[in-house]
């Protein structure tokens, strides 16, 4: 599924960019514009292409998240599991943030380390409230800043 998303985004970038810069390169080869004007036109085309891809990417993620919400509204089992995960992980976090310090303060005993339990609890709660969509916005298919920087590097600033 992710490879299909990335393939479609890559195709959009290439198609959109080629469609916009073809005329600029033709004008440059015919000596109608200078190298600086060509760079400016290519950078503007890249910005416009990245903007369109970002809009399409955001719409795709919102549709995916909405489809999950529709499924959750219609399935009592998914609602139950979602609630169970959120409440158990909240208990873990409250225990680690309030229960363990109170236990240590009241008894004076050392409480053994729980390892990465708290990090997993934060991650699970985050994903239950939509961090998956945010992760896709910061992962390999992410935004305009890294994409634009890579594209600018490819044409030499």
Residue pairs with C-beta under 8 A, 6 or more apart in sequence:
2 141
5 60
5 141
6 140
6 141
9 53
9 56
9 57
9 141
12 49
12 52
12 53
12 56
13 49
13 50
13 53
13 147
16 48
16 49
16 52
16 53
17 45
17 46
17 49
17 151
20 45
20 48
20 49
21 41
21 42
21 45
24 33
24 38
24 41
24 42
24 45
25 38
27 33
27 38
28 34
28 35
28 37
28 38
33 41
39 155
39 156
39 157
42 155
43 152
43 155
46 148
46 151
46 152
47 148
50 144
50 147
50 148
50 151
51 144
53 144
53 147
54 143
54 144
57 137
57 141
58 137
61 133
61 136
61 137
62 133
64 133
65 130
65 133
71 78
72 78
72 79
72 82
82 128
85 124
85 128
86 125
86 128
89 121
89 124
89 125
89 128
90 121
90 125
92 117
92 118
92 121
93 118
93 121
93 122
93 125
96 114
96 117
96 118
96 121
100 111
103 109
103 111
104 110
104 111
123 131
136 142
137 143
